[in-house]
């Protein structure tokens, strides 16, 4: 059998945005935990996420600065837990 070695890694970063990634709640690290939450943050039924455009811009800029390939199209599938 022929095998191809594929090595990948996942990176988590904090982008300097004023709002969260999928809702309009503010980001504040000086406030107590869970003081800026809404139905979208907590995944309530019927509360649909709206992507933060500034976060996408920062992510694309970072990818290009690191000489990464950046896809022109992406699809987000929200997970549902019962």
C-alpha positions in Angstrom: 0.0 0.0 0.0 1.2 3.5 -0.8 0.6 6.1 1.8 0.9 9.9 1.7 2.1 11.6 4.8 -0.1 14.6 5.5 0.8 16.8 8.5 -1.6 19.4 9.6 -2.1 21.7 12.6 -4.9 23.8 13.9 -4.4 27.3 15.2 -6.6 29.3 17.5 -6.1 33.1 17.5 -7.8 36.1 19.0 -8.5 38.8 16.4 -8.6 42.4 17.7 -12.3 43.0 16.9 -14.8 44.9 19.0 -17.6 42.4 18.4 -17.8 38.6 18.7 -17.5 36.4 15.6 -21.2 35.5 15.1 -23.2 38.1 17.0 -23.2 41.8 17.8 -22.1 41.3 21.5 -19.1 43.3 22.5 -15.8 41.7 23.4 -14.5 42.8 26.8 -11.9 40.9 28.8 -12.2 43.2 31.8 -15.8 42.3 32.4 -17.0 39.2 34.4 -17.4 36.0 32.4 -20.7 35.7 30.5 -21.6 39.3 31.0 -21.9 39.9 27.3 -24.1 37.1 25.9 -27.2 37.0 23.8 -29.5 34.2 22.3 -27.0 33.8 19.4 -24.0 33.4 21.8 -25.8 30.7 23.7 -27.2 28.9 20.5 -30.9 29.4 21.3 -33.4 28.0 18.8 -34.3 30.5 16.1 -31.3 32.8 16.8 -29.2 32.8 13.7 -25.6 33.8 13.6 -24.4 36.7 11.4 -20.7 36.6 10.5 -18.5 39.6 11.7 -17.1 41.0 8.4 -14.2 42.7 10.2 -13.1 39.3 11.7 -13.1 37.8 8.2 -11.1 40.7 6.8 -8.5 40.2 9.6 -8.3 36.5 9.1 -7.8 36.8 5.3 -5.1 39.5 5.8 -3.3 37.3 8.3 -3.5 34.3 5.9 -2.1 36.4 3.1 0.6 37.8 5.3 1.7 34.3 6.2 1.7 33.3 2.5 -1.2 30.9 3.0 -3.7 29.9 0.4 -7.1 31.6 1.1 -10.2 30.1 -0.5 -12.5 32.6 -2.3 -15.6 30.7 -1.1 -16.3 29.0 2.2 -19.4 27.4 3.8 -20.3 27.5 7.4 -22.5 24.7 8.8 -23.9 25.4 12.2 -23.8 22.4 14.6 -27.0 21.5 16.4 -26.9 19.7 19.7 -30.0 18.1 21.2 
